[in-house]
């Protein structure tokens, strides 16, 4: 699955266009490397998103095309 779609499906970012913009601006890292929107994500990848106020780092636990809102948080685990 593409990183921009994963960020939207997991509800880390609200819209896919916002995820695409973040990736294009170099604010999304996968396993320590900058990720462009078409970057393929898989289970076990470590993703880091750089915000103006800090960073969010998480590990991908599952990759699913469609997820209910309540189950979205089961797709990843936040790393301190």
N, C-alpha and C positions, 0 to 999 in steps of 0.2 A: 504494500500500500504506500502511496505517496505521503511524504511527511506533512504536506499542507492539509491533505484530507484527514490524516490521523489526528492532527491537532484540532480539527473541527469536530470529528466524530467523538473524540474523547472529551470534548467540551473544555479543553484547556484554553483555546481561543474561540470566540463566539462565531466568527464567520471565516469561511475559507479564503476570502479575499484578504482578510487581515493576516491570516497565516501565510499567504503567498507574499504579501508585502514584507512581513517580518523576515522570511527566508531570503528574499531578494536583497534586503538591506543588510544581510550578514548577521542577523541577530539570533539565528538558530544554529546550534552546533549538534552534530550527531557523532558520538564516539570521538569527540575532540576535534572534529573537522567541520568547517562551515557547510551547511546543507542548503541547496537550492530547492525550490518547490517540487521538482520531480524526483527528488532523492527517495529511493525505496527504503522503507523502514521494516524491521523485523523484530521478533521477540528477543529480548535481551539487550537491545540497543540502549545506550544512555544518551538522553537528549537534554540539552541545556538551552534555555531561552533567556536572552539578555533583555531586561526591562530597564527603563530609566531609573527605577527605584531599587533595583537589585536583580537577582537571577532566580530562575526556577530550574531545578535539576531533577530529572526523574528517569526511571528505568521502565521500558516497555514490557508489560507482562503478557499482553495478548493483542492480536491484530484482528479486528472484526469490521466488516463493511457497515453494518447497521447495529446500533446499540441503543437501548432505552436510556432515558436520562438518569434513572437511578443506578443503572449498571455501568455507566461511563467511567466512574472512578475505579472500577475493577480492571481497567485496561493498563494502568500504570501505578507505580509506587514512587513516592517522592523520596529523594535522597537528600540527606542533610548537607 
